[in-house]
Every structure is written in structure tokens, then in C-alpha cells.
Amino acid sequence: MRLILGSASPRRRELLAQIGVVPDSVLPPDIDETPLKGELPRLYCARIAREKVQAVQVGADDIALCADTTVALGRRIMGKPVDAGEAAAFLIALGGRRHSVITAVAVRRGDQIWTREVVSAVKMKRLSDAEINSYLASNDWQGKAGGYGIQGLAGAFIPWISGSYTAIMGLPVAETAAMLVTAGYPIWKGQP
């Protein structure tokens, strides 16, 4: 049995390593992540995680693990910004408000797929022009849903969360560990 991580995210590999899990292979799938017209953020996130895990090529006894994280301001999906202008617009919209960070996890072994969504509430402080410009210049916004990563420089912008810190980073560790155990992956090596 091999564990295949269907994600190029270094944060997901780091979070797995915290619980002693090292994937045998990393094979990020190439799928269209465009939201469907009128699609709600939680349903969108769950659909993308499921499509990712179905797109990963694995052997019959291998386990594939995929995840997707999105930032939602109400019904608005804020994915990875395409440029600094969009990242700035996201930061301005999120400033001074609570928003949701949704991470969906999908695990597949054979024909069986397990999924779970974890929703956390986050409040970002209202940002000054200097904070926005400095953050944009750091390029830390690149490749991050909503244009920020709580584990990086933007952590200074987040005074309050309710939910799972690791889910906000991109992989809810407790839920992922439970899903891997359910799929038969020996997380706790000392268990019979």
C-alpha cells in the first residue's frame, strides 16, 4: 500500500509530516478548478477535492489523498488570485470582516471515496495601504486562496479565528488522520 498525495502544496506535506505521515509519491492532478455558475463555496470546495482525488492515478491498493481550500466572503468564492491587483482586491474586501475558510479533504482507496469539509471562521483586520503594499511586494499572496496564508506574513493580519488552524493552512490534520485510518493507512504504527 502506497500513500499518494495529490497536491503540490508544501504546507500540506509539512502538516502531514507533523503527524509522522510521509507520502510515497506526490502527484498533483491537473483539473479545471473554475467554479460552476451559482455554485456555493462549500459545495464548490467539496466538488474540487472529489474531482482531484478521482483524477489521481493510483494502484488498486494505494490510497490517494487530496484537498482543496477556498476562502468565502458570504457566497463569493475567493480562489487563488491571478495577479497582485486581484490579491489587493481580496485583501481590501476581507479587511475588517469575518469570512469562512473551507478545506475539503478527499481520500480514495480502490472505488471507495471518503470526503469531509471543515469550515473555519476568520477575521482579518482592516489593512492600511502600507500593509497591503508591503504584503503584495512580499509575493506571499501567490498561490493562496483569498490571497493570504495564515501561516505566513498575513498571520499578523488575523486577530481571531474559530475552527481549525491547520484547516485554514490547507489540511485539517485531525480529520485527515481519521480518514486515513478509516481507509486502512497505518498512521499509528504501533497499533495492531
C-alpha positions as MATLAB code, in Angstrom:
seq = 'MRLILGSASPRRRELLAQIGVVPDSVLPPDIDETPLKGELPRLYCARIAREKVQAVQVGADDIALCADTTVALGRRIMGKPVDAGEAAAFLIALGGRRHSVITAVAVRRGDQIWTREVVSAVKMKRLSDAEINSYLASNDWQGKAGGYGIQGLAGAFIPWISGSYTAIMGLPVAETAAMLVTAGYPIWKGQP';
ca = [
       0.000    0.000    0.000;
       1.331    3.418   -1.005;
       0.062    6.858    0.005;
      -0.187    9.260   -2.916;
      -0.583   12.946   -2.105;
      -2.457   14.699   -4.889;
      -1.221   18.178   -4.028;
       1.766   20.354   -4.868;
       1.277   22.333   -1.641;
       4.385   22.283    0.567;
       2.118   23.219    3.505;
       0.125   20.004    3.125;
       3.333   17.947    3.133;
       4.506   19.821    6.255;
       1.185   19.221    8.038;
       1.270   15.509    7.201;
       4.869   15.319    8.462;
       3.713   16.751   11.814;
       1.786   13.515   12.391;
       4.545   11.308   11.006;
       2.993   10.762    7.577;
       5.286   10.979    4.562;
       3.623   10.324    1.189;
       5.246    7.712   -1.006;
       4.594    9.919   -4.009;
       3.307   13.403   -4.790;
       1.162   13.541   -7.937;
      -0.874   16.754   -8.172;
      -3.746   16.268  -10.626;
      -4.420   18.791  -13.357;
      -8.134   19.621  -13.228;
     -10.248   22.643  -14.086;
     -10.925   24.459  -10.820;
     -13.353   27.003  -12.268;
     -16.460   27.406  -10.087;
     -19.763   26.486  -11.735;
     -22.255   29.281  -12.259;
     -24.054   29.945   -8.955;
     -22.028   27.284   -7.094;
     -21.834   27.844   -3.342;
     -18.366   27.879   -1.731;
     -18.707   24.727    0.409;
     -20.164   22.678   -2.446;
     -17.501   24.029   -4.795;
     -14.688   23.083   -2.428;
     -16.077   19.560   -1.871;
     -16.522   19.039   -5.627;
     -12.948   20.109   -6.396;
     -11.449   17.829   -3.711;
     -13.500   14.897   -5.028;
     -12.518   15.617   -8.657;
      -8.858   15.862   -7.646;
      -8.864   12.505   -5.834;
     -10.643   10.847   -8.774;
      -8.033   12.259  -11.186;
      -5.030   10.832   -9.291;
      -3.740    7.655  -10.922;
      -3.148    5.030   -8.231;
      -2.829    1.285   -7.914;
      -5.734   -0.832   -6.649;
      -4.474   -0.937   -3.058;
      -2.966    2.553   -2.944;
      -4.508    5.441   -1.040;
      -4.873    8.862   -2.651;
      -5.243   11.995   -0.529;
      -6.341   15.331   -1.983;
      -7.623   18.580   -0.524;
      -8.897   21.943   -1.636;
      -9.080   25.164    0.323;
     -11.183   28.157   -0.557;
     -11.945   31.460    1.090;
     -15.564   32.568    1.061;
     -16.927   36.005    1.776;
     -20.603   35.186    2.041;
     -21.451   33.378   -1.204;
     -18.402   34.784   -3.013;
     -15.600   32.294   -3.728;
     -12.137   33.826   -3.426;
      -9.705   31.423   -5.017;
      -6.059   31.968   -5.791;
      -5.601   35.499   -7.140;
      -4.364   35.707  -10.722;
      -2.285   38.832  -10.058;
      -1.372   41.406   -7.401;
      -4.380   43.551   -8.351;
      -6.811   40.748   -7.581;
      -4.912   39.900   -4.379;
      -5.251   43.550   -3.282;
      -8.986   43.496   -4.046;
      -9.377   40.335   -1.938;
      -7.448   41.833    0.994;
      -9.494   45.043    0.874;
     -12.769   43.072    0.746;
     -11.722   40.814    3.652;
     -10.348   43.648    5.796;
     -12.334   44.293    8.962;
     -14.715   41.403    8.271;
     -15.255   37.777    9.174;
     -15.070   35.248    6.387;
     -15.034   31.471    6.019;
     -12.123   29.277    5.099;
     -13.311   25.930    3.798;
     -10.997   22.979    3.356;
     -12.385   19.821    1.809;
     -10.412   16.577    2.081;
     -10.941   13.526   -0.099;
      -9.348   10.104    0.436;
      -9.681    7.263   -2.063;
      -8.785    3.607   -1.846;
      -9.989    1.483   -4.722;
     -13.555    2.521   -5.550;
     -14.234    3.895   -2.048;
     -14.032    7.669   -1.510;
     -14.303    9.432    1.849;
     -14.823   13.201    1.974;
     -15.022   15.805    4.685;
     -15.303   19.580    4.724;
     -14.015   21.681    7.599;
     -15.283   25.257    7.837;
     -13.471   27.811    9.971;
     -14.350   31.444   10.634;
     -11.577   34.016   10.313;
     -11.458   37.733   10.977;
      -8.929   39.851    9.167;
      -8.180   43.335   10.492;
      -8.710   46.325    8.229;
      -5.417   46.837    6.415;
      -3.667   50.128    5.720;
      -2.367   50.920    2.246;
       1.182   50.441    3.558;
       0.323   46.966    4.925;
      -1.339   45.922    1.663;
       1.519   47.233   -0.496;
       4.185   45.639    1.697;
       2.341   42.321    1.718;
       1.842   42.366   -2.053;
       5.553   43.144   -2.554;
       6.448   40.050   -0.496;
       4.663   37.813   -3.065;
       3.394   35.737   -0.115;
      -0.112   36.038   -1.608;
       0.757   33.932   -4.644;
      -0.918   30.546   -4.880;
      -3.059   31.117   -1.783;
      -6.847   31.112   -1.638;
      -8.124   34.564   -0.735;
      -4.656   35.974   -1.382;
      -3.218   35.153    2.030;
      -1.753   32.364    4.119;
      -2.314   32.478    7.871;
       0.988   30.677    8.471;
       2.989   33.410    6.748;
       3.253   37.178    6.911;
      -0.539   37.566    6.827;
      -0.751   35.891   10.228;
      -0.184   39.407   11.596;
      -3.482   40.455    9.972;
      -5.606   37.764   11.685;
      -6.640   38.655   15.256;
      -9.316   35.968   15.581;
     -10.240   32.512   14.285;
     -12.860   29.962   15.223;
     -12.215   26.475   13.914;
      -9.178   24.543   12.780;
      -5.879   26.385   12.328;
      -4.475   23.500   10.257;
      -7.581   23.541    8.026;
      -7.046   27.257    7.430;
      -3.455   26.377    6.432;
      -4.816   23.837    3.939;
      -5.244   20.453    5.640;
      -7.260   19.691    8.796;
      -4.818   17.333   10.494;
      -7.183   15.588   12.957;
      -9.857   14.919   10.346;
      -7.284   13.821    7.757;
      -5.657   11.379   10.188;
      -9.062    9.846   10.991;
      -9.881    9.500    7.286;
      -6.548    7.823    6.536;
      -7.083    5.342    9.388;
     -10.581    4.599    8.042;
      -9.036    3.908    4.617;
      -6.607    1.438    6.237;
      -3.476    3.583    6.334;
      -1.372    2.770    9.431;
      -0.975    6.263   10.947;
      -0.317    4.898   14.397;
       2.346    2.341   13.503;
       2.254    0.742   16.959;
      -1.424   -0.230   16.615;
      -2.258   -3.855   15.945;
];
